[in-house]
Amino acid sequence: MRTASPSQPRLTTCLPPPDWSATQARRVYAALLRIGWRLKRQKGTSHRRLTRDGWPDYTFAFHDRDEIGPVMLGRIARDTGLTPDDL
């Protein structure tokens, strides 16, 4: 088993920004549509491919009643430009 030497930095967990709180997926999806994302393709009930000019396509893979936590909201925000004020 390999151990980290004192000269190597320790990996730390990323804490979510304090502005994000858990939210239902349907609210997040509605907010994405409000800020300019459009539905490009839907497969089943949960996988939606969204598109927006100037951004790479984003796959939103949540059921409407799923609760999205702060860490995942931060990841969605990074990939889509979503802000807490948009919710």
N, C-alpha and C positions, 0 to 999 in steps of 0.2 A: 504494500500500500504506500502510495506516494503522499507525502505531506508537504504543505506549503512552507517554503523557507521564510524567515523574517523579512527578507528583502522584497518578497512578492506581495503585492497588495491583496487584501482579503476581498472576496466578493461579498457585496452586501445586497440585501433585497431593496427593491425600489418601492418607496412608499408613495401612495397616491396623493395627488394634490388635495389640499383640504377643501377645495371648492366642489369636488365631485362627491355625490352621495348615490347610493344604489337607486336605480330607476328601472321601470318596466321597459322592455324592449320596444313596445309599441310607441312609447313616448320618444325614444331615441330615434326610431325610424321616421316618425312624423317630423322631428326636428331636422333630420338630414334632408328630407324633402323640402322643408321650408328654406333651408340655406342653399338650395340649388341642385341637389342630387336628384337624379331621375332613375326610375326603374328601367333597366336595360333588359333583364331576363329574370325569370323566377322559376325555380325548380322545386316542386313540392310546396310545402307550407312555410318552410323556414329559410331556405337558401335563396337570397335575392342578390342579384348582381346589379350594383348601382354605378352610374356613370355621371361625370361632371367635367365640363371643359377645364383643361389645365391640370387635371388630377388623374392619376391612374385609377382604373376601375376598382371598386371595393366590394367584397362579398360580405353581406350582412347575413349571418347565419344564426338567427335567434328566432324562436317562436314568440308571438306577441306577448304572451303572459310570462315569459322568462324574465327574471330579475338580473340586471347587469350591474355588477359591482363597480366600485371606484377604480380599481386597477384596470379592468377591461374598458371602462369608459375612457380612461386616459389613453389607452391604446387606440381606441376608435377615434378619439380626438386627434391624435398624432397623424393618423392616416386619412382623416376626412376634413379637418379644420373645424370640427365641432367645438363649441365653447360652452361652459356651464350656463351662460346667459341664453343660449339657444334653446335650452330645455325649458 
